[in-house]
């Protein structure tokens, strides 16, 4: 099964105590603006939530940063801060 990411996983949650960092160094506004223009993958709906397949985000990151031949593709590593 594909790993799914929420908006909080991607951009973090400043309202959380303590605030959490996201996987991408962008704001929610940037993310939604680039989804509208086709510059960022669109989410899937899972009930009322929007989720992204980690594979789609990894592919998007791979398009941004060219890698030398023989280098393995980028993989997302989800970092959770200890409570």
C-alpha atoms as an extended CHARMM CRD file, in Angstrom:
* protein
*
        83  EXT
         1         1  UNK       CA              0.0000000000        0.0000000000        0.0000000000  PROA      1               0.0000000000
         2         2  UNK       CA              1.1980000000        3.5020000000       -0.7900000000  PROA      2               0.0000000000
         3         3  UNK       CA              2.3080000000        5.7750000000        2.0050000000  PROA      3               0.0000000000
         4         4  UNK       CA              0.0080000000        8.7870000000        2.2560000000  PROA      4               0.0000000000
         5         5  UNK       CA              0.9730000000       12.2810000000        3.3780000000  PROA      5               0.0000000000
         6         6  UNK       CA             -1.2950000000       14.9790000000        4.7720000000  PROA      6               0.0000000000
         7         7  UNK       CA             -0.8720000000       18.7330000000        4.4320000000  PROA      7               0.0000000000
         8         8  UNK       CA              0.6100000000       18.7550000000        7.9440000000  PROA      8               0.0000000000
         9         9  UNK       CA              3.1980000000       16.1820000000        6.8530000000  PROA      9               0.0000000000
        10        10  UNK       CA              4.1710000000       18.3660000000        3.9040000000  PROA      10              0.0000000000
        11        11  UNK       CA              4.2740000000       21.8660000000        5.4040000000  PROA      11              0.0000000000
        12        12  UNK       CA              4.1070000000       21.2870000000        9.1570000000  PROA      12              0.0000000000
        13        13  UNK       CA              1.6380000000       22.5500000000       11.7190000000  PROA      13              0.0000000000
        14        14  UNK       CA              2.4360000000       25.8190000000       13.4710000000  PROA      14              0.0000000000
        15        15  UNK       CA             -0.6080000000       25.4390000000       15.7340000000  PROA      15              0.0000000000
        16        16  UNK       CA              0.6370000000       22.1810000000       17.2690000000  PROA      16              0.0000000000
        17        17  UNK       CA              2.2610000000       22.2860000000       20.6850000000  PROA      17              0.0000000000
        18        18  UNK       CA              5.2010000000       22.2610000000       19.9940000000  PROA      18              0.0000000000
        19        19  UNK       CA              4.9750000000       23.3450000000       16.3410000000  PROA      19              0.0000000000
        20        20  UNK       CA              5.9930000000       20.6480000000       13.8670000000  PROA      20              0.0000000000
        21        21  UNK       CA              8.1350000000       20.9900000000       10.7630000000  PROA      21              0.0000000000
        22        22  UNK       CA              7.0120000000       19.6910000000        7.4210000000  PROA      22              0.0000000000
        23        23  UNK       CA              8.9130000000       17.7410000000        4.8050000000  PROA      23              0.0000000000
        24        24  UNK       CA              8.9320000000       20.6990000000        2.4050000000  PROA      24              0.0000000000
        25        25  UNK       CA             10.2150000000       24.2070000000        3.1810000000  PROA      25              0.0000000000
        26        26  UNK       CA              7.0970000000       25.9050000000        1.7530000000  PROA      26              0.0000000000
        27        27  UNK       CA              3.9150000000       27.4480000000        3.1160000000  PROA      27              0.0000000000
        28        28  UNK       CA              0.3650000000       26.1990000000        2.6700000000  PROA      28              0.0000000000
        29        29  UNK       CA             -0.3460000000       29.1750000000        0.4000000000  PROA      29              0.0000000000
        30        30  UNK       CA              2.6190000000       28.3040000000       -1.8470000000  PROA      30              0.0000000000
        31        31  UNK       CA              1.4990000000       24.6960000000       -2.0320000000  PROA      31              0.0000000000
        32        32  UNK       CA             -2.0890000000       25.4950000000       -3.0180000000  PROA      32              0.0000000000
        33        33  UNK       CA             -1.0110000000       28.2010000000       -5.4830000000  PROA      33              0.0000000000
        34        34  UNK       CA              1.2940000000       25.7380000000       -7.2590000000  PROA      34              0.0000000000
        35        35  UNK       CA             -1.3840000000       23.0300000000       -7.2920000000  PROA      35              0.0000000000
        36        36  UNK       CA             -3.6680000000       25.4370000000       -9.1690000000  PROA      36              0.0000000000
        37        37  UNK       CA             -1.0070000000       26.2060000000      -11.7750000000  PROA      37              0.0000000000
        38        38  UNK       CA              0.0090000000       22.5500000000      -12.1960000000  PROA      38              0.0000000000
        39        39  UNK       CA              3.4130000000       22.9920000000      -10.5620000000  PROA      39              0.0000000000
        40        40  UNK       CA              2.6720000000       20.6140000000       -7.6710000000  PROA      40              0.0000000000
        41        41  UNK       CA              0.8470000000       17.2480000000       -7.6270000000  PROA      41              0.0000000000
        42        42  UNK       CA             -2.8410000000       17.3710000000       -6.8350000000  PROA      42              0.0000000000
        43        43  UNK       CA             -4.0280000000       15.4980000000       -3.7380000000  PROA      43              0.0000000000
        44        44  UNK       CA             -6.4760000000       12.6220000000       -3.5400000000  PROA      44              0.0000000000
        45        45  UNK       CA             -9.5580000000       12.9070000000       -1.3580000000  PROA      45              0.0000000000
        46        46  UNK       CA             -9.7640000000       10.4560000000        1.5150000000  PROA      46              0.0000000000
        47        47  UNK       CA            -13.0650000000       11.2190000000        3.1650000000  PROA      47              0.0000000000
        48        48  UNK       CA            -12.8390000000       14.9010000000        4.0610000000  PROA      48              0.0000000000
        49        49  UNK       CA             -9.0280000000       14.9410000000        4.0120000000  PROA      49              0.0000000000
        50        50  UNK       CA             -6.6910000000       15.6720000000        1.1520000000  PROA      50              0.0000000000
        51        51  UNK       CA             -3.7270000000       13.3020000000        0.9650000000  PROA      51              0.0000000000
        52        52  UNK       CA             -0.7790000000       12.9000000000       -1.3790000000  PROA      52              0.0000000000
        53        53  UNK       CA              0.9820000000        9.6810000000       -2.3010000000  PROA      53              0.0000000000
        54        54  UNK       CA              4.5770000000        9.8610000000       -1.0630000000  PROA      54              0.0000000000
        55        55  UNK       CA              5.6380000000        8.4480000000       -4.4430000000  PROA      55              0.0000000000
        56        56  UNK       CA              4.1090000000       11.4750000000       -6.2290000000  PROA      56              0.0000000000
        57        57  UNK       CA              5.9290000000       13.9100000000       -3.9390000000  PROA      57              0.0000000000
        58        58  UNK       CA              9.2190000000       12.0460000000       -4.3490000000  PROA      58              0.0000000000
        59        59  UNK       CA              8.7730000000       12.2290000000       -8.1310000000  PROA      59              0.0000000000
        60        60  UNK       CA              8.1070000000       15.9650000000       -7.9160000000  PROA      60              0.0000000000
        61        61  UNK       CA             11.2450000000       16.4690000000       -5.8200000000  PROA      61              0.0000000000
        62        62  UNK       CA             13.2130000000       14.3850000000       -8.3240000000  PROA      62              0.0000000000
        63        63  UNK       CA             12.1250000000       16.7280000000      -11.1250000000  PROA      63              0.0000000000
        64        64  UNK       CA             13.4140000000       19.7430000000       -9.1950000000  PROA      64              0.0000000000
        65        65  UNK       CA             16.8780000000       18.4610000000       -8.3700000000  PROA      65              0.0000000000
        66        66  UNK       CA             18.7990000000       16.6820000000      -11.0950000000  PROA      66              0.0000000000
        67        67  UNK       CA             20.8730000000       13.7990000000       -9.7820000000  PROA      67              0.0000000000
        68        68  UNK       CA             24.1360000000       12.4940000000      -11.2170000000  PROA      68              0.0000000000
        69        69  UNK       CA             23.9130000000        9.1790000000      -13.0810000000  PROA      69              0.0000000000
        70        70  UNK       CA             24.0050000000        6.1750000000      -10.7650000000  PROA      70              0.0000000000
        71        71  UNK       CA             22.5490000000        8.0880000000       -7.8070000000  PROA      71              0.0000000000
        72        72  UNK       CA             19.4850000000        6.4500000000       -6.2260000000  PROA      72              0.0000000000
        73        73  UNK       CA             16.2450000000        8.4570000000       -6.4100000000  PROA      73              0.0000000000
        74        74  UNK       CA             15.2970000000       10.7900000000       -3.5640000000  PROA      74              0.0000000000
        75        75  UNK       CA             13.2500000000        9.2290000000       -0.7710000000  PROA      75              0.0000000000
        76        76  UNK       CA             11.2080000000       11.1500000000        1.7280000000  PROA      76              0.0000000000
        77        77  UNK       CA             12.2170000000       10.6240000000        5.3060000000  PROA      77              0.0000000000
        78        78  UNK       CA              9.5690000000       11.6600000000        7.7300000000  PROA      78              0.0000000000
        79        79  UNK       CA             11.0940000000       13.1720000000       10.8370000000  PROA      79              0.0000000000
        80        80  UNK       CA              8.9600000000       13.3280000000       13.9430000000  PROA      80              0.0000000000
        81        81  UNK       CA             10.2260000000       15.2750000000       16.9160000000  PROA      81              0.0000000000
        82        82  UNK       CA             10.0990000000       13.4110000000       20.1960000000  PROA      82              0.0000000000
        83        83  UNK       CA              7.3590000000       14.5790000000       22.5360000000  PROA      83              0.0000000000
